[in-house]
Amino acid sequence: DLGSSLSLMQEEVEYSNTIIDMLLLNTRDNVALAGHLDRFAASDVVQEAIRRFPFNNSDERRSVTAKIEQDFDIEASRLLIIHVLFNLLK
């Protein structure tokens, strides 16, 4: 029981952090985001967005998968790209 409770707590913390990130992004000036660019693989950010997205339930979470056959690098604000992917997942 303790293991499943800790797992559930971790999921709730990640969900809360995602909501906070989304709220912060909506209140932040987009010009400030454009000044900070990271370089990362598209596959990494897609997997992260799927992992962090606040799905309504476990069935929704299981219904979304990603199969990336050709990867490429992106140079952008990582947080901004994750939130773009969140909007696509909606």
C-alpha positions, 0 to 999 in steps of 0.5 A, spaced: 500 500 500 505 504 501 508 503 494 502 505 491 501 511 495 507 514 494 506 512 486 500 516 486 503 522 490 508 522 485 503 523 480 499 528 483 506 532 484 507 532 477 500 534 475 501 540 480 507 542 477 505 541 470 499 546 472 503 551 475 508 551 469 502 552 464 499 558 469 506 561 469 507 560 462 500 564 461 503 570 465 510 570 462 512 575 457 513 571 451 519 575 449 523 573 455 522 566 453 525 567 446 531 570 449 533 563 452 534 557 447 536 550 448 538 545 444 534 538 445 532 532 441 525 532 438 523 525 441 526 527 448 521 533 448 515 529 446 516 523 451 517 528 456 510 532 454 506 525 454 509 523 461 507 530 464 501 532 461 495 532 466 490 526 463 484 526 466 485 518 467 489 512 466 485 510 460 487 517 457 494 516 458 494 509 456 491 511 449 497 516 447 503 513 445 509 516 440 513 512 435 518 517 432 522 514 426 526 520 425 529 524 430 531 531 429 534 537 434 530 543 436 533 549 438 528 553 442 525 554 449 524 547 451 518 549 456 515 553 450 515 547 446 512 542 451 506 547 452 505 547 444 505 539 445 500 540 451 496 544 446 496 539 441 494 533 446 488 537 448 
